[in-house]
Structures are given as C-alpha cells and as structure tokens.
Amino acid sequence: MCGRFSQFSDKIQEKFKAKIKDNILLDFKYNYSPSDKIKAVVTNSERWIVLFRWGIINDWSLRKNFHLFNIRSESLFDKKPFFKLFERQRCLVIADGFYEWKHEESTKKPYYIFMKNQEPFAFGGIYENWISPDGKIISSCAIITTKANKLINQIHERMPVIIPEDFWEIWLDNSRFERECMIKLLEPYPADGMEMYEVSKEINSTKTDGSFLIKSVSRN
C-alpha cells in the first residue's frame, strides 16, 4: 500500500523532461495524503506535468462511495473499469520518497523509503478525466501497488510500483499496450537501489508537514 509520500525536489522539470501544464502552481510537501492534489507526468505528443486529485473519481467510485487511491497490480487485469485505464491512461506520479508503517504489537512505527541516489522517481499510476453532472472535468489518479521487495518486506507486504527511468517513455505511451512488458514493469523495484529508516510518528497526522518528517529518528 502507499498512503503517504513526499515530493519536494524543485528539479522535476529537468528530471522528467516535461513542461508544466497551464502554468499550474507547483507546491511541495513532505506529507501528501489521499485527496491532495499531486503532481504527475502524462504524454500528449509532449511530456506534461499536471495536477491530479489523489483518489479516482468516476461513476464506479461514486457508486461504491469510495475514491480508490491505490490499486493492486493483480487487480488491473480482473476489473474492467481499471484495465481500461491501465491500457490507455497511464501516468507517472512524481515522488522523492514514501512512508510505510511497521506493526509491532500495539504500536505502528513509520518508516521513510527513498532512492539511494536521493533523486526524484516515479510511481506507476492510472488516471481518469471524469465529467461531473454539472459539466466540470475532474482529473484524478491512483497509485498502483505490488508485492514488497526484500527491503520493504521487513515492514510491510506491499509497496508502490516504481517505474525505472529507462522505461518512462514506454509507460507513458498510451497509444500502445504491450501486455508482457507492462506485467514486467509491475514487478517490485530492486531493493538494492533503495534505502529505508524509521522516522517520527508526527507523520501519522495528515495535517503535519515539514522536512523534519523525513529525518531518521536514530540520527536526532
């Protein structure tokens, strides 16, 4: 699962070789949570950085009264509404790191997980442009999850799908869908490229934000 993440790098245009759509204001946070506006990359002849509401909004989600912010990779091929998005509406969700909690008896310890090179990276996502009854276009997305790699499996059985940089172009090309290639990209990101440490329980509150949230408690 992935319910919190950070995005604070100001080098994302260069990293993703993308333009900013409609001159949107890009904020930066250390504690993004579902329903927040988050930054993603899509392709429409060129790469664009756009804002999506985190949590899919469409007819299906309204009937279920649930805005799905994570979708299991195993479910993408089983649920027709999501397979359609997976085929034609894939995006890259920009992140610098994410949080996961380890259950220990009566408590949960939060951990921060990031790339060893400390560069921004990309979750695999799907998005929806839904037209509301009053004609308003609502753009939203969900982050795809997969089984945990060896590092993250120490604290949790799931992790977000992370798309390697060499495959960003393939992931973003919604004009084609190569099933075997996509299945391969849904596999866990290699553990040897990532780091993880325990952080403050202040991350438990969605209202808390600041760079202190990503500091290791063992180094304080």
MDAnalysis code that builds the backbone (N, CA, C; Angstrom):
import MDAnalysis as mda
import numpy as np

u = mda.Universe.empty(660, n_residues=220, atom_resindex=np.repeat(np.arange(220), 3), trajectory=True)
u.add_TopologyAttr("name", ["N", "CA", "C"] * 220)
u.add_TopologyAttr("resid", np.arange(1, 221))
u.add_TopologyAttr("resname", ["MET", "CYS", "GLY", "ARG", "PHE", "SER", "GLN", "PHE", "SER", "ASP", "LYS", "ILE", "GLN", "GLU", "LYS", "PHE", "LYS", "ALA", "LYS", "ILE", "LYS", "ASP", "ASN", "ILE", "LEU", "LEU", "ASP", "PHE", "LYS", "TYR", "ASN", "TYR", "SER", "PRO", "SER", "ASP", "LYS", "ILE", "LYS", "ALA", "VAL", "VAL", "THR", "ASN", "SER", "GLU", "ARG", "TRP", "ILE", "VAL", "LEU", "PHE", "ARG", "TRP", "GLY", "ILE", "ILE", "ASN", "ASP", "TRP", "SER", "LEU", "ARG", "LYS", "ASN", "PHE", "HIS", "LEU", "PHE", "ASN", "ILE", "ARG", "SER", "GLU", "SER", "LEU", "PHE", "ASP", "LYS", "LYS", "PRO", "PHE", "PHE", "LYS", "LEU", "PHE", "GLU", "ARG", "GLN", "ARG", "CYS", "LEU", "VAL", "ILE", "ALA", "ASP", "GLY", "PHE", "TYR", "GLU", "TRP", "LYS", "HIS", "GLU", "GLU", "SER", "THR", "LYS", "LYS", "PRO", "TYR", "TYR", "ILE", "PHE", "MET", "LYS", "ASN", "GLN", "GLU", "PRO", "PHE", "ALA", "PHE", "GLY", "GLY", "ILE", "TYR", "GLU", "ASN", "TRP", "ILE", "SER", "PRO", "ASP", "GLY", "LYS", "ILE", "ILE", "SER", "SER", "CYS", "ALA", "ILE", "ILE", "THR", "THR", "LYS", "ALA", "ASN", "LYS", "LEU", "ILE", "ASN", "GLN", "ILE", "HIS", "GLU", "ARG", "MET", "PRO", "VAL", "ILE", "ILE", "PRO", "GLU", "ASP", "PHE", "TRP", "GLU", "ILE", "TRP", "LEU", "ASP", "ASN", "SER", "ARG", "PHE", "GLU", "ARG", "GLU", "CYS", "MET", "ILE", "LYS", "LEU", "LEU", "GLU", "PRO", "TYR", "PRO", "ALA", "ASP", "GLY", "MET", "GLU", "MET", "TYR", "GLU", "VAL", "SER", "LYS", "GLU", "ILE", "ASN", "SER", "THR", "LYS", "THR", "ASP", "GLY", "SER", "PHE", "LEU", "ILE", "LYS", "SER", "VAL", "SER", "ARG", "ASN"])
u.atoms.positions = np.array([
    [0.838, -1.185, 0.000],
    [0.000, 0.000, 0.000],
    [0.879, 1.242, 0.000],
    [0.330, 2.336, -0.442],
    [1.042, 3.613, -0.403],
    [0.026, 4.694, -0.067],
    [0.062, 5.166, 1.178],
    [-0.913, 6.154, 1.608],
    [-0.326, 7.506, 1.928],
    [0.997, 7.613, 1.914],
    [1.680, 8.896, 2.148],
    [2.972, 8.927, 1.356],
    [3.308, 10.100, 0.851],
    [4.604, 10.244, 0.188],
    [5.049, 11.697, 0.206],
    [6.296, 11.909, -0.160],
    [6.864, 13.257, -0.199],
    [7.222, 13.627, -1.633],
    [7.209, 14.924, -1.914],
    [7.700, 15.435, -3.196],
    [8.152, 16.861, -2.953],
    [9.445, 17.045, -2.860],
    [9.985, 18.356, -2.505],
    [11.082, 18.848, -3.446],
    [11.550, 17.999, -4.356],
    [12.601, 18.416, -5.283],
    [12.076, 19.480, -6.245],
    [12.889, 20.505, -6.490],
    [12.498, 21.555, -7.440],
    [13.134, 21.332, -8.817],
    [13.653, 20.124, -9.041],
    [14.316, 19.808, -10.306],
    [13.486, 18.861, -11.176],
    [12.189, 18.788, -10.922],
    [11.395, 17.760, -11.596],
    [11.204, 18.028, -13.086],
    [11.168, 19.288, -13.498],
    [11.036, 19.562, -14.932],
    [12.234, 19.011, -15.697],
    [13.425, 19.230, -15.146],
    [14.636, 18.717, -15.781],
    [14.683, 17.200, -15.709],
    [14.339, 16.647, -14.546],
    [14.411, 15.201, -14.350],
    [13.478, 14.464, -15.304],
    [12.259, 14.962, -15.442],
    [11.254, 14.268, -16.251],
    [11.146, 14.820, -17.674],
    [11.965, 15.834, -17.973],
    [11.961, 16.438, -19.314],
    [10.532, 16.785, -19.732],
    [9.856, 17.522, -18.842],
    [8.436, 17.819, -19.035],
    [8.150, 19.306, -18.848],
    [7.103, 19.762, -19.510],
    [6.619, 21.125, -19.351],
    [5.511, 21.152, -18.302],
    [5.270, 22.335, -17.745],
    [4.213, 22.482, -16.749],
    [2.922, 22.868, -17.449],
    [1.886, 22.083, -17.267],
    [0.609, 22.295, -17.946],
    [-0.124, 23.515, -17.395],
    [-0.535, 24.406, -18.297],
    [-1.382, 25.562, -17.954],
    [-0.790, 26.428, -16.847],
    [0.537, 26.452, -16.738],
    [1.211, 27.270, -15.722],
    [0.676, 27.018, -14.310],
    [0.381, 25.761, -14.013],
    [-0.138, 25.422, -12.692],
    [0.907, 25.714, -11.623],
    [0.432, 26.051, -10.446],
    [1.315, 26.321, -9.320],
    [1.729, 24.995, -8.697],
    [3.030, 24.754, -8.668],
    [3.537, 23.503, -8.112],
    [3.944, 23.711, -6.657],
    [3.183, 23.129, -5.748],
    [3.575, 23.191, -4.348],
    [4.428, 21.971, -4.024],
    [5.064, 21.999, -2.877],
    [5.922, 20.902, -2.457],
    [5.577, 20.535, -1.022],
    [5.477, 19.247, -0.775],
    [5.109, 18.777, 0.556],
    [5.930, 17.548, 0.925],
    [6.042, 17.358, 2.227],
    [6.700, 16.162, 2.753],
    [5.678, 15.144, 3.229],
    [4.400, 15.461, 3.054],
    [3.352, 14.592, 3.587],
    [2.086, 14.680, 2.734],
    [2.160, 14.157, 1.525],
    [0.965, 14.082, 0.680],
    [0.109, 12.904, 1.134],
    [-1.202, 13.119, 1.143],
    [-2.140, 12.064, 1.535],
    [-3.311, 12.046, 0.554],
    [-4.099, 10.962, 0.539],
    [-5.226, 10.868, -0.391],
    [-6.148, 12.080, -0.326],
    [-6.621, 12.488, -1.482],
    [-7.469, 13.653, -1.763],
    [-6.645, 14.914, -2.018],
    [-5.332, 14.875, -1.727],
    [-4.471, 16.003, -2.071],
    [-4.306, 16.103, -3.586],
    [-3.950, 17.293, -4.049],
    [-3.544, 17.482, -5.436],
    [-2.074, 17.091, -5.549],
    [-1.779, 16.128, -6.405],
    [-0.410, 15.646, -6.542],
    [0.074, 15.803, -7.980],
    [1.383, 15.839, -8.140],
    [1.979, 16.066, -9.455],
    [2.204, 14.743, -10.182],
    [1.871, 14.739, -11.457],
    [2.058, 13.547, -12.282],
    [2.506, 13.971, -13.675],
    [3.081, 13.027, -14.386],
    [3.520, 13.269, -15.761],
    [2.643, 12.465, -16.707],
    [2.152, 13.132, -17.745],
    [1.390, 12.474, -18.807],
    [2.005, 12.885, -20.144],
    [1.652, 12.160, -21.187],
    [2.163, 12.477, -22.521],
    [1.020, 12.764, -23.480],
    [1.143, 13.877, -24.184],
    [0.224, 14.222, -25.262],
    [1.066, 14.895, -26.338],
    [1.789, 14.090, -27.083],
    [2.820, 14.498, -28.045],
    [4.074, 15.017, -27.331],
    [3.889, 15.628, -26.165],
    [4.991, 16.061, -25.311],
    [4.696, 15.627, -23.879],
    [5.721, 15.637, -23.044],
    [5.512, 15.327, -21.629],
    [5.051, 16.576, -20.886],
    [4.037, 16.385, -20.048],
    [3.485, 17.486, -19.272],
    [3.393, 17.099, -17.799],
    [3.700, 18.055, -16.932],
    [3.456, 17.880, -15.501],
    [2.085, 18.466, -15.204],
    [1.215, 17.649, -14.640],
    [-0.161, 18.058, -14.357],
    [-0.471, 17.794, -12.882],
    [-1.597, 18.316, -12.432],
    [-2.075, 18.048, -11.079],
    [-3.286, 17.132, -11.143],
    [-3.253, 16.071, -10.363],
    [-4.380, 15.151, -10.233],
    [-4.812, 15.095, -8.774],
    [-6.102, 14.937, -8.575],
    [-6.573, 14.619, -7.228],
    [-6.188, 13.174, -6.950],
    [-5.608, 12.915, -5.783],
    [-5.185, 11.558, -5.454],
    [-6.374, 10.766, -4.920],
    [-6.870, 9.877, -5.745],
    [-8.062, 9.086, -5.443],
    [-9.018, 9.166, -6.620],
    [-9.198, 8.042, -7.320],
    [-10.001, 8.029, -8.547],
    [-11.445, 8.446, -8.286],
    [-11.909, 9.394, -9.096],
    [-13.315, 9.807, -9.078],
    [-13.907, 9.512, -10.453],
    [-14.910, 8.645, -10.478],
    [-15.660, 8.348, -11.701],
    [-16.991, 7.722, -11.300],
    [-17.749, 7.272, -12.261],
    [-19.060, 6.693, -11.943],
    [-18.922, 5.486, -11.018],
    [-17.913, 4.659, -11.263],
    [-17.698, 3.464, -10.439],
    [-17.432, 3.841, -8.991],
    [-16.528, 4.796, -8.765],
    [-16.170, 5.168, -7.395],
    [-17.335, 5.821, -6.661],
    [-18.155, 6.554, -7.395],
    [-19.309, 7.191, -6.761],
    [-20.351, 6.154, -6.362],
    [-20.535, 5.121, -7.195],
    [-21.462, 4.045, -6.831],
    [-20.971, 3.298, -5.596],
    [-19.665, 3.101, -5.516],
    [-19.067, 2.387, -4.386],
    [-18.854, 3.298, -3.176],
    [-19.006, 4.592, -3.392],
    [-18.763, 5.584, -2.339],
    [-17.345, 5.450, -1.788],
    [-16.393, 5.269, -2.711],
    [-15.005, 5.084, -2.307],
    [-14.091, 5.582, -3.417],
    [-13.205, 6.498, -3.079],
    [-12.264, 7.039, -4.050],
    [-10.947, 6.281, -3.916],
    [-10.712, 5.372, -4.830],
    [-9.576, 4.460, -4.761],
    [-8.261, 5.207, -4.987],
    [-7.391, 5.217, -3.968],
    [-6.106, 5.894, -4.126],
    [-4.972, 4.909, -4.419],
    [-5.187, 3.632, -4.122],
    [-4.269, 2.553, -4.504],
    [-5.042, 1.509, -5.286],
    [-4.402, 0.906, -6.268],
    [-4.999, -0.215, -6.990],
    [-3.947, -1.313, -7.067],
    [-4.298, -2.501, -6.617],
    [-3.367, -3.621, -6.642],
    [-3.064, -4.018, -8.086],
    [-1.808, -4.260, -8.383],
    [-1.424, -4.646, -9.747],
    [-2.145, -5.909, -10.189],
    [-2.395, -6.809, -9.239],
    [-3.075, -8.056, -9.551],
    [-4.523, -7.834, -9.983],
    [-5.097, -6.694, -9.581],
    [-6.499, -6.403, -9.893],
    [-6.687, -5.699, -11.230],
    [-5.610, -5.179, -11.787],
    [-5.730, -4.402, -13.018],
    [-6.309, -5.208, -14.168],
    [-5.993, -6.498, -14.202],
    [-6.451, -7.340, -15.301],
    [-7.809, -7.977, -15.018],
    [-8.271, -7.892, -13.762],
    [-9.528, -8.531, -13.367],
    [-10.723, -7.582, -13.392],
    [-10.464, -6.301, -13.154],
    [-11.546, -5.326, -13.047],
    [-11.565, -4.451, -14.295],
    [-12.597, -4.636, -15.089],
    [-12.679, -3.975, -16.396],
    [-12.512, -2.458, -16.332],
    [-13.163, -1.756, -15.374],
    [-13.013, -0.295, -15.347],
    [-11.564, 0.148, -15.191],
    [-10.784, -0.623, -14.434],
    [-9.400, -0.239, -14.193],
    [-8.469, -0.740, -15.288],
    [-8.808, -1.860, -15.902],
    [-7.991, -2.338, -17.015],
    [-8.053, -1.344, -18.173],
    [-9.210, -0.756, -18.377],
    [-9.363, 0.247, -19.437],
    [-8.432, 1.436, -19.189],
    [-8.352, 1.876, -17.938],
    [-7.449, 2.974, -17.602],
    [-5.994, 2.536, -17.734],
    [-5.718, 1.312, -17.328],
    [-4.360, 0.773, -17.417],
    [-3.899, 0.688, -18.870],
    [-4.806, 0.367, -19.757],
    [-4.476, 0.276, -21.186],
    [-4.191, 1.635, -21.808],
    [-4.996, 2.637, -21.445],
    [-4.984, 3.890, -22.199],
    [-4.715, 5.150, -21.382],
    [-4.655, 5.050, -20.064],
    [-4.486, 6.266, -19.264],
    [-3.514, 6.024, -18.111],
    [-2.273, 5.769, -18.495],
    [-1.210, 5.583, -17.510],
    [-0.485, 6.909, -17.286],
    [0.009, 7.087, -16.082],
    [0.765, 8.290, -15.740],
    [1.916, 7.923, -14.809],
    [2.813, 8.866, -14.616],
    [3.887, 8.739, -13.638],
    [3.622, 9.716, -12.506],
    [3.503, 9.218, -11.301],
    [3.313, 10.081, -10.131],
    [4.691, 10.409, -9.564],
    [4.994, 11.694, -9.462],
    [6.329, 12.143, -9.057],
    [6.484, 12.083, -7.540],
    [7.610, 11.533, -7.086],
    [7.857, 11.414, -5.647],
    [9.349, 11.521, -5.347],
    [9.651, 11.896, -4.108],
    [11.023, 11.839, -3.600],
    [11.186, 10.717, -2.590],
    [10.082, 10.256, -2.033],
    [10.108, 9.168, -1.073],
    [8.693, 8.858, -0.622],
    [8.532, 7.777, 0.124],
    [7.205, 7.440, 0.645],
    [7.337, 6.815, 2.026],
    [6.203, 6.719, 2.712],
    [6.173, 6.224, 4.089],
    [5.408, 4.908, 4.171],
    [5.867, 4.074, 5.065],
    [5.132, 2.848, 5.371],
    [5.281, 2.560, 6.858],
    [4.281, 1.863, 7.397],
    [4.253, 1.609, 8.833],
    [4.479, 0.129, 9.134],
    [5.299, -0.120, 10.151],
    [5.553, -1.481, 10.612],
    [4.744, -1.743, 11.875],
    [3.932, -2.787, 11.841],
    [3.121, -3.141, 13.002],
    [3.973, -3.913, 14.001],
    [4.020, -3.421, 15.227],
    [4.737, -4.104, 16.304],
    [3.854, -4.120, 17.546],
    [3.294, -5.278, 17.822],
    [2.391, -5.455, 18.965],
    [1.305, -4.384, 18.945],
    [1.329, -3.464, 19.894],
    [0.239, -2.485, 19.999],
    [0.576, -1.146, 19.348],
    [1.674, -1.087, 18.620],
    [2.067, 0.186, 18.027],
    [2.452, 0.013, 16.561],
    [2.548, 1.139, 15.861],
    [2.989, 1.149, 14.469],
    [4.132, 2.156, 14.332],
    [5.232, 1.711, 13.759],
    [6.385, 2.578, 13.569],
    [6.479, 3.010, 12.106],
    [6.534, 4.331, 11.855],
    [6.632, 4.800, 10.469],
    [8.068, 4.763, 9.943],
    [8.193, 4.410, 8.675],
    [9.492, 4.386, 8.010],
    [9.423, 5.226, 6.744],
    [10.554, 5.830, 6.413],
    [10.663, 6.607, 5.182],
    [11.534, 5.833, 4.202],
    [11.081, 5.724, 2.959],
    [11.742, 4.909, 1.946],
    [12.041, 5.793, 0.736],
    [13.249, 5.696, 0.221],
    [13.666, 6.581, -0.865],
    [14.769, 5.912, -1.680],
    [15.174, 6.570, -2.767],
    [16.225, 6.034, -3.618],
    [17.603, 6.338, -3.023],
    [18.524, 5.401, -3.171],
    [19.877, 5.596, -2.654],
    [20.542, 6.833, -3.245],
    [20.241, 7.131, -4.509],
    [20.839, 8.313, -5.138],
    [20.111, 9.599, -4.767],
    [19.043, 9.477, -3.967],
    [18.248, 10.609, -3.471],
    [17.654, 11.457, -4.596],
    [17.452, 10.841, -5.744],
    [16.824, 11.515, -6.881],
    [15.307, 11.317, -6.835],
    [14.537, 12.244, -7.427],
    [13.095, 12.002, -7.580],
    [12.873, 10.761, -8.440],
    [11.755, 10.093, -8.229],
    [11.428, 8.895, -9.003],
    [9.943, 8.908, -9.322],
    [9.441, 7.816, -9.886],
    [8.056, 7.826, -10.365],
    [7.309, 6.554, -9.998],
    [6.162, 6.736, -9.350],
    [5.230, 5.629, -9.147],
    [4.464, 5.392, -10.449],
    [4.117, 4.145, -10.710],
    [3.214, 3.857, -11.806],
    [1.785, 4.177, -11.390],
    [1.091, 4.948, -12.211],
    [-0.274, 5.334, -11.872],
    [-1.223, 5.213, -13.050],
    [-2.511, 5.251, -12.741],
    [-3.558, 5.355, -13.754],
    [-4.390, 6.586, -13.427],
    [-4.973, 7.200, -14.454],
    [-5.732, 8.422, -14.188],
    [-7.068, 8.418, -14.916],
    [-7.938, 9.297, -14.462],
    [-9.289, 9.424, -15.017],
    [-9.625, 10.895, -15.178],
    [-10.205, 11.249, -16.319],
    [-10.782, 12.576, -16.526],
    [-12.295, 12.397, -16.588],
    [-12.955, 12.657, -15.472],
    [-14.386, 12.386, -15.338],
    [-15.178, 13.680, -15.467],
    [-16.259, 13.625, -16.212],
    [-17.120, 14.797, -16.373],
    [-18.282, 14.683, -15.395],
    [-18.355, 15.617, -14.470],
    [-19.407, 15.613, -13.451],
    [-20.746, 16.017, -14.063],
    [-21.854, 15.783, -13.357],
    [-23.179, 16.150, -13.881],
    [-23.306, 17.625, -14.265],
    [-22.521, 18.487, -13.606],
    [-22.596, 19.915, -13.941],
    [-21.592, 20.314, -15.028],
    [-20.962, 19.290, -15.654],
    [-20.075, 19.542, -16.781],
    [-18.634, 19.847, -16.433],
    [-18.277, 19.745, -15.164],
    [-16.911, 20.026, -14.736],
    [-16.024, 18.798, -14.941],
    [-14.828, 18.997, -15.469],
    [-13.876, 17.899, -15.639],
    [-13.058, 17.740, -14.361],
    [-13.111, 16.556, -13.782],
    [-12.347, 16.258, -12.571],
    [-11.280, 15.229, -12.925],
    [-10.025, 15.623, -12.784],
    [-8.900, 14.741, -13.101],
    [-8.355, 14.131, -11.816],
    [-8.271, 12.816, -11.790],
    [-7.849, 12.118, -10.572],
    [-6.975, 10.926, -10.942],
    [-6.303, 10.366, -9.953],
    [-5.419, 9.239, -10.238],
    [-5.320, 8.301, -9.049],
    [-4.758, 7.129, -9.311],
    [-4.463, 6.148, -8.267],
    [-3.063, 5.614, -8.505],
    [-2.393, 5.252, -7.428],
    [-1.060, 4.664, -7.496],
    [-1.195, 3.146, -7.471],
    [-0.495, 2.483, -8.370],
    [-0.540, 1.021, -8.446],
    [0.423, 0.426, -7.420],
    [0.008, -0.649, -6.756],
    [0.877, -1.314, -5.785],
    [1.183, -2.741, -6.227],
    [2.268, -3.271, -5.684],
    [2.704, -4.625, -5.981],
    [3.233, -5.258, -4.702],
    [3.687, -6.494, -4.774],
    [4.265, -7.132, -3.590],
    [5.575, -6.428, -3.235],
    [5.928, -6.457, -1.961],
    [7.112, -5.748, -1.485],
    [8.401, -6.433, -1.925],
    [9.439, -5.627, -2.130],
    [10.759, -6.204, -2.366],
    [11.379, -6.616, -1.023],
    [12.602, -7.119, -1.049],
    [13.214, -7.664, 0.165],
    [13.417, -6.608, 1.247],
    [13.691, -5.386, 0.848],
    [13.881, -4.315, 1.828],
    [12.581, -3.971, 2.530],
    [11.554, -3.661, 1.751],
    [10.287, -3.200, 2.314],
    [9.523, -4.330, 2.981],
    [9.766, -5.553, 2.556],
    [9.089, -6.701, 3.156],
    [9.413, -6.852, 4.641],
    [10.446, -6.179, 5.111],
    [10.774, -6.190, 6.535],
    [9.712, -5.472, 7.367],
    [8.965, -4.573, 6.714],
    [7.963, -3.807, 7.456],
    [6.550, -3.955, 6.903],
    [6.408, -4.316, 5.630],
    [5.081, -4.385, 5.012],
    [5.123, -5.313, 3.803],
    [3.984, -5.911, 3.484],
    [3.941, -6.879, 2.383],
    [3.698, -6.251, 1.015],
    [3.367, -4.962, 0.975],
    [3.097, -4.285, -0.293],
    [3.980, -3.052, -0.445],
    [4.135, -2.608, -1.685],
    [4.845, -1.367, -1.982],
    [4.277, -0.779, -3.271],
    [4.491, 0.510, -3.508],
    [4.038, 1.081, -4.776],
    [4.875, 0.577, -5.939],
    [4.258, 0.471, -7.094],
    [5.002, 0.169, -8.318],
    [5.867, 1.382, -8.651],
    [7.146, 1.144, -8.868],
    [8.084, 2.207, -9.242],
    [8.606, 1.895, -10.644],
    [8.411, 2.837, -11.551],
    [8.811, 2.632, -12.943],
    [10.257, 3.101, -13.135],
    [11.158, 2.211, -13.547],
    [12.546, 2.621, -13.798],
    [12.612, 3.714, -14.865],
    [13.544, 4.625, -14.701],
    [13.634, 5.775, -15.605],
    [13.762, 5.366, -17.068],
    [14.469, 4.292, -17.341],
    [14.647, 3.843, -18.727],
    [13.339, 3.412, -19.387],
    [12.304, 3.197, -18.577],
    [11.021, 2.727, -19.111],
    [9.916, 3.776, -19.003],
    [10.244, 5.000, -18.638],
    [9.223, 6.039, -18.525],
    [8.505, 6.255, -19.852],
    [9.261, 6.292, -20.933],
    [8.661, 6.567, -22.243],
    [7.661, 5.482, -22.624],
    [8.015, 4.236, -22.373],
    [7.110, 3.122, -22.681],
    [5.854, 3.205, -21.829],
    [6.017, 3.492, -20.536],
    [4.864, 3.577, -19.638],
    [3.913, 4.695, -20.051],
    [4.472, 5.799, -20.470],
    [3.652, 6.963, -20.813],
    [3.017, 6.878, -22.195],
    [3.487, 5.973, -23.018],
    [2.961, 5.857, -24.381],
    [1.634, 5.099, -24.362],
    [0.554, 5.841, -24.223],
    [-0.771, 5.226, -24.138],
    [-1.353, 4.855, -25.497],
    [-0.577, 5.057, -26.554],
    [-1.039, 4.640, -27.882],
    [-0.781, 3.157, -28.118],
    [-0.019, 2.552, -27.221],
    [0.248, 1.121, -27.361],
    [0.209, 0.451, -25.990],
    [-0.051, -0.854, -26.016],
    [-0.111, -1.627, -24.774],
    [0.475, -3.004, -25.043],
    [1.694, -3.194, -24.577],
    [2.365, -4.478, -24.734],
    [2.242, -5.229, -23.411],
    [1.339, -6.171, -23.376],
    [0.950, -6.832, -22.132],
    [2.143, -7.381, -21.342],
    [3.003, -8.129, -21.989],
    [4.122, -8.753, -21.277],
    [5.078, -7.704, -20.713],
    [5.290, -6.644, -21.464],
    [6.153, -5.561, -20.991],
    [5.541, -4.885, -19.767],
    [4.231, -4.639, -19.821],
    [3.559, -3.989, -18.702],
    [3.578, -4.874, -17.451],
    [3.379, -6.159, -17.629],
    [3.438, -7.081, -16.491],
    [4.821, -7.018, -15.840],
    [5.849, -6.944, -16.666],
    [7.221, -6.858, -16.151],
    [7.425, -5.582, -15.346],
    [6.848, -4.473, -15.811],
    [7.015, -3.194, -15.127],
    [6.257, -3.131, -13.805],
    [5.331, -4.048, -13.594],
    [4.573, -4.089, -12.340],
    [5.303, -4.861, -11.241],
    [6.449, -5.415, -11.567],
    [7.214, -6.163, -10.570],
    [7.873, -5.207, -9.570],
    [8.217, -5.703, -8.371],
    [8.835, -4.842, -7.355],
    [10.147, -4.220, -7.839],
    [10.342, -2.970, -7.494],
    [11.594, -2.287, -7.816],
    [12.719, -2.935, -7.012],
    [13.921, -3.082, -7.582],
    [15.019, -3.749, -6.878],
    [15.363, -3.098, -5.538],
    [15.492, -3.912, -4.516],
    [15.762, -3.420, -3.163],
    [17.123, -2.751, -3.045],
    [18.080, -3.183, -3.849],
    [19.433, -2.637, -3.703],
    [19.557, -1.199, -4.191],
    [18.507, -0.659, -4.792],
    [18.520, 0.736, -5.213],
    [17.813, 1.662, -4.242],
    [17.394, 1.120, -3.091],
    [16.573, 1.888, -2.160],
    [17.152, 1.871, -0.748],
    [16.739, 2.848, 0.062],
    [17.106, 2.908, 1.477],
    [15.849, 3.141, 2.303],
    [15.955, 2.861, 3.605],
    [14.790, 2.970, 4.487],
    [15.262, 3.182, 5.918],
    [14.547, 4.033, 6.653],
    [14.830, 4.178, 8.082],
    [13.570, 4.659, 8.802],
    [13.580, 4.494, 10.118],
    [12.438, 4.892, 10.944],
    [12.407, 6.408, 11.094],
    [11.198, 6.974, 11.068],
    [11.022, 8.419, 11.232],
    [10.021, 8.704, 12.349],
    [9.835, 9.982, 12.627],
    [8.967, 10.415, 13.720],
    [7.505, 10.046, 13.483],
    [6.807, 9.748, 14.567],
    [5.382, 9.438, 14.490],
    [4.546, 10.674, 14.179],
    [5.181, 11.818, 14.074],
    [4.441, 13.019, 13.680],
    [3.878, 12.878, 12.272],
    [4.440, 11.963, 11.486],
    [3.920, 11.717, 10.141],
    [2.524, 11.108, 10.198],
    [2.122, 10.594, 11.350],
    [0.801, 9.970, 11.479],
    [-0.333, 10.945, 11.177],
    [-0.108, 12.225, 11.414],
    [-1.134, 13.237, 11.151],
    [-1.009, 13.764, 9.731],
    [-2.114, 13.757, 8.999],
    [-2.098, 14.284, 7.632],
    [-1.937, 15.803, 7.610],
    [-2.131, 16.439, 8.757],
    [-2.037, 17.897, 8.834],
    [-0.608, 18.380, 9.053],
    [0.286, 17.461, 9.395],
    [1.673, 17.825, 9.685],
    [2.497, 17.845, 8.405],
    [3.386, 18.835, 8.286],
    [4.254, 18.900, 7.113],
    [5.568, 19.569, 7.489],
    [6.610, 19.237, 6.779],
    [7.917, 19.840, 7.015],
    [9.034, 18.846, 6.785],
    [10.233, 19.362, 6.539],
    [11.369, 18.497, 6.227],
    [11.765, 17.598, 7.389],
    [11.384, 17.976, 8.609],
    [11.709, 17.146, 9.773],
    [11.056, 15.770, 9.687],
    [10.005, 15.642, 8.896],
    [9.292, 14.363, 8.797],
    [10.134, 13.275, 8.143],
    [11.110, 13.653, 7.332],
    [11.908, 12.634, 6.640],
    [13.248, 12.382, 7.330],
    [13.436, 12.936, 8.514],
    [14.685, 12.719, 9.242],
    [14.616, 11.426, 10.046],
    [15.708, 10.698, 10.062],
    [15.780, 9.444, 10.809],
    [15.726, 9.711, 12.308],
    [14.921, 8.956, 13.032],
    [14.843, 9.143, 14.485],
    [16.150, 8.733, 15.153],
    [16.901, 7.860, 14.533],
    [18.164, 7.402, 15.123],
    [19.271, 8.440, 14.984],
    [19.032, 9.457, 14.131],
    [20.054, 10.486, 13.924],
    [19.714, 11.788, 14.632],
    [18.561, 11.819, 15.316],
    [18.160, 13.049, 16.007],
    [18.958, 13.234, 17.296],
])
